[in-house]
Each structure stands twice: as C-alpha cells, then as structure tokens.
C-alpha cells in the first residue's frame, strides 16, 4: 500500500471522519465512489471549491458548525475530508490540522504546519475578521459606557508579592480598594467569574515560577485549582478558591526560597539575616564584617561568589525594596523615607532608587500609590 493511502487510513481511524476521492469530469467534480452513509452537506459547493483549491495548500471551509478540507492532487483529482465538527480543528493540540498538513506534504513535497493553515487559509482569515469586528464593537461599547477595568498596578503588586514570597505585601495588595470593575468574559455571570479566576491563577502560576517554583509543579497545581473552580457552584466559592490558591502559591515560593537560603554559605546566611533586621540603620560592608569577625574583603568576595551579587548592591537592593511599601502605602515625604532607611541624603536615596528601579521615588509613588 502506498504511503499516502496508509496516511489517509490512519488519519481516518484517529479522527473518525469520512475521506473521499473526487475526480473532475466534464468540468464537474464528483466522488469516485458514492457513499450514501456520509452525504455531503448541500451547503458545500465542491465544484466551486475545487476550482479555488490549489495544489500546494489545503482549502478549508465551514458552515453551520461543520467543515470540510480539500487537498488537490492535480487538476482533475482531489481528496475531500469531512464534513466534521468545527471543534476538531480548534483542539489545543492541533492534531487534526497537523494531520492535514502531513497529507498535503506527502502529496506536494511541502513543509506545512498547522500554524501555516491558520495564517494562510480563508476559513481562519474569516474567523479572524469576525473576531476583530467583535473586539472593535466591544471596545466601542466599553468607551461609550466609560467602563474601567481593575488597575494593572494592583495586579502587579499581587504578582510581585507571590514571586517574592512576601505574605504581608500580598495581604496589602488584596485589601486595596479601587474604582475599576471586572471585565465580562461570558454571558453567564458565574461562567464569566470562573473565566476571570482561571486567568488570574494562570498569572499567579507564572509569578510562582519566577519566584523559583518548578514549572511542572506550578502548572500541575494550577490545573488542580482550575478543576476546583470549574466544580464551584457560586461566585463566593470561586473567589475563596482563588484567594486560597494565591496564598498556597506564596507559601510554596517562600518555602523554596528559604530552602535556597539554607543552601547558602553559613556566613552569607548570617549576612542576610543581619541586613533584614537592620534596614533602618546605616549598613556598610565594613560594619557587617566587624560584626561577623571577618575582613571586609573576605566577606565581599564570599558574598559575591555565593550569590552572584556584590554585597554593597545587595544592601541597597534590600533597602530600596523595603522603601517601596512606604511609597505606596504611606503619606511620608520622600525625604523622611530616605531618613528612615538611613540614606546619606534624599538625593542619595533618589539616585539609588532610580538606578535599581528605573524611575525616581516620586514617579514610582505617582504610578503606584494607594494611600488616600
């Protein structure tokens, strides 16, 4: 049996769809063997479609939730796959489309993949146009209604808290008040809320990976929470599952980071512990070295070798990260915050902050402040 026929037989077994050979005679396309068990929907004009089909790429067309695929062997022979449910070409794994590409590649020695069909065939182009029109209408209606989504920066504070394993920061972010609203992702309110929660947890899973969690563990946990959300019967239940998920991810990230800290050199662990409790005091490499009974050069070299970061940079980073909370959640002046974290002056604090964060403390506060 020829490779093409073997491939067609395998495709048919896997996808349970009719496949027929058509030939052109007297300017009309007709199946070589008529099969009354799988009548072709009258909405599909094979004569017209056959003339539009090219030999180097399949033609895909659909109507009323059904699609057919035409693969042209030459000017008088083609293979027709379907009709099949349109859902089959929308599956995440795209095995149906990849199978169609394999058949086409065998026939025409091309190198097509599913992404090529999605980008080049009229069926998917029409789907994109429909989606773009729908998106444009939705955007217009949102502007007309003066609709505002929840603020992006609040979401970022949640994500950064989880990536840092910072429970206090996550609680503050979750307790913020804001004027925005949740978007509508489905006509059914519960379904819409579930969709929002699933998106939220997807972002959280990625923040946890950024914080050091193994990506397989993170995505597996995400799958479990999504299943729980799907089984939820009320919006309150969905909300509870989502918040619990955020704190579980945070606890796991914190545990991983603590384990990582435990793998540091004992002297580096002591440095980090000292820095954490003395952020509001002047901190220098020399002072830390004296406290730990080692030389400054030895301590600096050990810290850089162990962590990959200069000790002086680490001291500044810890102070700046801690000061961000006061910029966001307090009304203290920037000069007072500089004093609180023992910077030599407000300008020194400003320069250090901008070097680490890319913006000045004043600009950071304008972008993120939640103090009323």
C-alpha positions in Angstrom: 0.0 0.0 0.0 1.3 3.5 -0.9 2.4 5.9 1.9 -0.4 8.3 1.0 -3.1 5.7 1.4 -1.6 4.4 4.7 -1.6 8.0 6.0 -5.2 8.6 4.9 -6.3 5.3 6.6 -4.5 6.3 9.8 -6.0 9.8 9.7 -9.5 8.4 9.3 -9.1 5.9 12.2 -7.8 8.6 14.5 -10.3 11.4 13.7 -13.3 9.2 12.7 -14.1 11.4 9.7 -15.1 10.5 6.2 -12.5 10.7 3.5 -13.4 10.5 -0.2 -11.5 10.7 -3.5 -13.0 13.1 -6.1 -12.3 13.5 -9.8 -13.2 16.1 -12.4 -15.2 15.0 -15.4 -16.9 17.3 -17.9 -16.0 20.4 -15.8 -17.7 18.9 -12.7 -16.3 17.3 -9.6 -17.8 14.0 -8.4 -16.8 11.3 -5.8 -15.2 8.3 -7.4 -17.3 6.1 -5.1 -20.6 7.4 -3.9 -21.2 6.7 -0.2 -24.8 7.4 1.0 -23.8 6.8 4.6 -21.9 10.1 4.6 -23.8 12.5 2.4 -22.1 15.9 1.8 -23.9 18.9 3.1 -25.6 20.8 0.3 -24.0 24.0 1.6 -20.7 22.8 0.3 -20.4 23.5 -3.4 -17.5 21.2 -4.3 -17.5 22.3 -8.0 -16.8 25.9 -6.9 -14.4 25.0 -4.1 -12.5 22.6 -6.3 -11.7 25.3 -8.7 -10.5 27.5 -5.9 -8.3 24.9 -4.3 -4.5 24.9 -5.0 -2.1 22.0 -5.2 0.3 23.4 -2.5 -2.1 24.2 0.4 -5.4 22.7 1.5 -8.6 24.6 1.2 -10.6 24.6 4.5 -14.2 25.9 4.6 -17.0 25.7 7.0 -20.7 26.4 7.6 -23.2 25.7 10.4 -20.5 24.2 12.7 -19.2 21.8 10.1 -16.0 22.0 8.0 -14.5 20.2 5.0 -10.9 20.1 3.8 -10.0 19.8 0.1 -6.5 18.6 -0.8 -5.8 18.8 -4.5 -3.6 16.1 -6.1 -3.7 17.6 -9.6 -6.0 19.5 -11.9 -8.5 16.6 -12.0 -8.1 14.7 -8.7 -8.7 15.8 -5.1 -9.2 14.4 -1.6 -12.1 15.6 0.4 -12.0 15.2 4.2 -15.3 15.7 6.1 -17.7 17.1 6.9 -16.5 17.1 10.5 -17.3 19.2 13.5 -15.5 22.6 13.5 -14.4 21.8 17.1 -11.9 19.2 15.7 -9.8 21.9 14.1 -9.9 24.1 17.3 -8.4 21.5 19.6 -5.4 22.7 21.6 -3.0 20.0 20.3 -4.0 20.8 16.7 -3.6 17.1 15.8 -6.3 17.3 13.1 -4.6 20.2 11.3 -1.2 18.7 11.7 -2.6 15.5 10.1 -4.0 17.5 7.2 -0.5 19.1 6.7 1.1 15.7 6.7 -1.2 14.5 3.9 -0.5 17.7 1.9 3.2 17.4 2.5 3.2 13.9 1.2 1.4 15.0 -2.0 3.2 18.2 -2.9 6.6 17.8 -1.0 5.8 21.0 1.0 6.6 21.6 4.6 3.4 22.9 6.0 2.5 23.0 9.7 -0.8 23.8 11.5 0.2 27.4 12.0 0.6 27.8 8.2 -3.0 26.8 7.7 -4.2 29.1 10.5 -2.4 32.1 8.9 -3.0 31.4 5.2 -6.4 29.7 4.7 -9.5 31.7 4.0 -11.5 29.9 6.8 -9.2 31.1 9.5 -8.9 34.6 7.9 -12.7 34.9 8.0 -12.7 33.8 11.7 -10.1 36.5 12.5 -12.2 39.2 10.7 -15.2 38.2 12.7 -13.3 38.3 15.9 -11.7 41.7 15.1 -15.2 43.1 14.4 -16.5 41.7 17.7 -13.5 43.2 19.5 -14.0 46.6 17.9 -17.7 46.6 18.9 -16.8 45.6 22.5 -14.1 48.3 22.7 -16.5 51.0 21.4 -19.2 49.9 23.9 -16.7 50.0 26.7 -15.7 53.5 25.8 -19.3 54.6 25.5 -20.1 53.2 28.9 -16.9 54.7 30.4 -16.0 51.2 31.7 -12.8 50.9 33.7 -11.0 47.6 34.5 -9.3 46.9 37.8 -5.9 48.7 37.8 -2.9 47.0 36.3 -0.5 48.1 39.0 -2.6 46.4 41.7 -2.3 43.1 39.8 1.4 43.6 39.5 1.7 44.1 43.3 0.0 40.8 43.8 2.3 39.0 41.3 5.4 40.6 42.7 4.4 39.6 46.3 4.0 36.0 45.3 7.3 35.9 43.3 9.0 37.4 46.4 7.2 35.1 48.9 6.1 38.2 50.7 2.8 37.5 52.6 2.5 40.9 54.1 2.7 42.5 50.7 0.1 40.1 49.2 -2.3 40.9 52.0 -2.0 44.6 51.4 -2.5 44.2 47.7 -5.6 42.0 48.2 -7.1 44.6 50.7 -6.7 47.6 48.4 -9.8 49.5 47.3 -10.1 50.6 43.7 -12.7 52.0 41.4 -12.4 49.6 38.5 -14.7 46.6 37.6 -14.2 43.1 36.5 -14.5 42.5 32.7 -17.2 40.3 31.3 -15.8 37.1 29.8 -19.1 35.3 29.3 -22.8 35.9 29.2 -23.5 33.8 32.2 -22.2 35.7 35.3 -20.8 32.7 37.1 -19.1 31.4 33.9 -17.6 34.9 33.5 -16.3 35.0 37.0 -14.8 31.5 36.6 -13.0 32.6 33.5 -11.5 35.6 35.3 -10.4 33.4 38.1 -8.7 30.9 35.7 -6.8 33.8 34.0 -5.8 35.2 37.5 -4.5 31.8 38.6 -2.6 31.4 35.3 -0.7 34.6 36.0 -0.1 33.6 39.6 1.4 30.2 38.5 3.9 32.1 36.3 4.7 34.5 39.1 5.5 31.5 41.3 7.8 30.1 38.6 9.6 33.5 38.6 9.9 33.1 42.4 11.7 29.8 42.0 9.0 27.2 41.8 9.4 24.3 39.4 7.3 25.0 36.3 5.8 21.4 36.2 4.8 21.7 39.9 3.4 25.2 39.3 1.3 24.2 36.3 0.1 21.0 37.9 -1.1 22.9 40.9 -2.7 25.4 38.5 -4.6 22.5 36.8 -5.9 21.3 40.2 -7.2 24.8 41.1 -8.8 25.2 37.7 -10.7 21.9 38.2 -11.9 23.2 41.6 -13.1 26.4 40.0 -14.9 24.5 37.3 -16.7 22.5 40.0 -17.7 25.6 42.1 -21.4 26.5 42.2 -21.3 30.1 43.4 -19.2 33.2 42.8 -18.2 33.2 46.5 -16.9 29.7 46.2 -14.8 30.7 43.1 -13.4 33.8 45.0 -12.5 31.6 48.0 -10.7 29.1 45.8 -8.8 31.8 44.0 -7.6 33.6 47.2 -6.6 30.2 48.8 -4.7 29.4 45.6 -2.7 32.7 45.9 -1.7 32.0 49.4 -0.8 28.4 48.7 1.5 29.5 45.9 3.0 32.2 48.1 3.7 29.6 50.9 5.3 27.2 48.4 7.5 30.0 46.9 8.5 31.2 50.4 9.4 27.6 51.4 11.5 27.2 48.2 13.3 30.5 48.8 14.0 29.5 52.4 15.4 26.2 51.3 17.6 28.1 48.8 18.7 30.4 51.6 19.6 27.4 53.7 22.0 26.2 50.9 24.0 29.4 51.2 27.3 29.5 53.0 26.5 29.9 56.8 28.3 33.3 56.8 26.1 34.5 53.9 23.0 33.4 55.7 24.1 35.5 58.7 24.7 38.5 56.4 21.2 38.2 55.0 19.7 37.8 58.5 21.6 40.9 59.8 20.5 43.0 56.8 16.8 42.0 57.2 16.7 43.3 60.8 18.8 46.4 60.3 17.3 48.0 57.2 16.6 51.3 59.1 20.3 51.7 60.2 23.4 52.7 58.3 24.7 49.4 56.7 28.2 49.1 55.3 30.4 46.2 54.3 32.9 47.2 56.9 30.4 47.3 59.7 29.0 43.9 58.8 32.5 42.4 58.6 33.3 43.7 62.0 30.1 42.3 63.5 30.8 38.9 61.9 34.5 38.9 62.8 35.9 38.7 59.3 37.7 41.1 56.9 35.6 43.3 54.5 37.5 41.9 51.5 36.8 38.3 52.6 33.1 39.0 53.2 32.6 40.8 49.9 34.3 38.1 47.9 32.4 35.3 49.7 29.1 37.0 49.2 29.7 37.7 45.5 30.9 34.1 44.9 27.9 32.6 46.7 25.1 34.9 45.4 26.5 36.4 42.2 25.7 39.9 43.6 28.1 42.4 45.2 27.3 42.8 48.9 27.0 46.6 48.6 24.5 46.2 45.8 22.5 43.7 48.0 22.4 46.2 50.9 21.0 48.9 48.6 18.5 46.5 46.9 17.0 45.4 50.3 16.6 49.0 51.5 15.0 50.1 48.2 12.6 47.1 48.1 11.5 47.8 51.6 11.1 51.5 51.0 8.7 50.8 48.1 6.0 49.8 50.5 6.2 53.2 52.3 6.0 55.0 48.9 2.9 53.0 48.0 1.1 52.7 51.4 2.1 55.8 53.4 2.0 59.6 53.1 5.5 60.1 54.4 7.6 62.5 52.4 10.4 61.1 50.3 13.0 62.8 52.4 11.5 61.2 55.5 11.6 57.8 53.9 15.3 58.4 52.9 16.0 59.1 56.6 14.0 56.1 57.7 16.3 53.8 55.7 19.4 55.6 56.7 20.4 57.0 53.3 23.0 59.8 53.5 20.5 62.3 51.9 17.3 62.4 49.9 19.3 62.9 46.7 21.4 59.8 47.5 18.2 57.8 48.1 16.8 59.2 44.8 19.9 58.2 42.8 20.0 54.7 44.3 16.3 54.2 43.8 16.4 55.3 40.2 19.4 53.1 39.5 17.6 50.0 40.8 14.0 50.7 39.7 14.5 52.7 36.6 12.3 55.6 37.9 12.6 58.1 40.7 10.8 57.6 44.0 8.5 60.4 43.2 7.5 58.8 39.9 7.2 55.4 41.5 4.7 56.9 44.0 2.7 58.6 41.3 2.4 55.3 39.4 1.6 53.0 42.4 0.4 55.0 45.5 -2.7 53.7 47.2 -2.6 56.0 50.3 -5.7 58.1 50.5 
